[in-house]
Amino acid sequence: MAMNTAASAEEVAVRFVGGPLAGRTLRTAARPPWPGEWMRAENGGWALYRVAHRTAGALIAEHQTDPADA
C-alpha cells in the first residue's frame, strides 16, 4: 500500500469584494498564506486585491484603488 508523504495544503476560499471580481469566490491552496495579488477578470482589466480579513478556511479580498485615481 502506497502512502502519500507530501503535506497536503489547506484549501481556502478567497471571496472578492469590489472591483471586477466582486461577488466571485476562488478556491486555492493557501501555502504560504495568500497575501493578495493582481487579478484579471475574464472580460475586464487588471485589479489589485489585498486580504482585508482572514478566518480559518476563508479570506475576504478587497479591491484596492490607486489614490491618484480618487
NORRAJO-V759198 format. One record per backbone hydrogen bond with DSSP energy under -1.0 kcal/mol. CO is the residue of the C=O (numbers start at 1). NH is the residue of the N-H. If there is no record, write none. Layout:
BEGIN
co=CO nh=NH
co=CO nh=NH
END
This chain:
BEGIN
co=10 nh=30
co=12 nh=28
co=13 nh=59
co=14 nh=26
co=15 nh=61
co=16 nh=23
co=17 nh=63
co=19 nh=22
co=21 nh=24
co=24 nh=16
co=26 nh=14
co=28 nh=12
co=35 nh=51
co=37 nh=49
co=39 nh=47
co=41 nh=44
co=45 nh=41
co=47 nh=39
co=48 nh=64
co=49 nh=37
co=50 nh=62
co=53 nh=60
co=55 nh=58
co=57 nh=13
co=58 nh=55
co=59 nh=15
co=60 nh=52
co=60 nh=53
co=61 nh=17
co=62 nh=50
co=66 nh=69
co=67 nh=70
END
